[in-house]
Amino acid sequence: MLWVVALTAWHFASIKSTGIPLGPAVRLPGHIGQIIHTTERYLPTLHRNPDKDRYRLHLLVMRLIAERQKRCPAM
């Protein structure tokens, strides 16, 4: 039970981060690729050291849909 309380407190007290693009997007055959840079969640403190922040890189790949696939067949 204590574990659930700790996880709930971490979820509401920690600082959430949003991702930002790291460089331009790359067009691949049939896809678009983008690298996203995010900071991991952290708890706010008075003596926070930004040198200890941890970062993540995510690869976002979106499939391109051909024009003929988007249209509905005629009924």
MOHUNOR-V757920 format. One record per backbone hydrogen bond with DSSP energy under -0.5 kcal/mol. NH is the residue of the N-H (numbers start at 1). CO is the residue of the C=O. Records with the same first field share a line. If there is no record, write none. Layout:
NH: CO / CO
This chain:
5: 1
6: 2
7: 3
8: 4
9: 5
10: 6
11: 7
12: 8
13: 9
14: 10
15: 42
16: 14
20: 37
22: 35
23: 21
26: 33
28: 26 / 31
30: 28
31: 28
32: 62
33: 26
34: 60
36: 34 / 58
37: 20
38: 36 / 56
40: 54
42: 15
44: 13
48: 45
50: 48
52: 49
53: 50
56: 38
58: 36
60: 34 / 58
61: 59
62: 32
64: 30
66: 64
69: 66
70: 66 / 67
71: 67
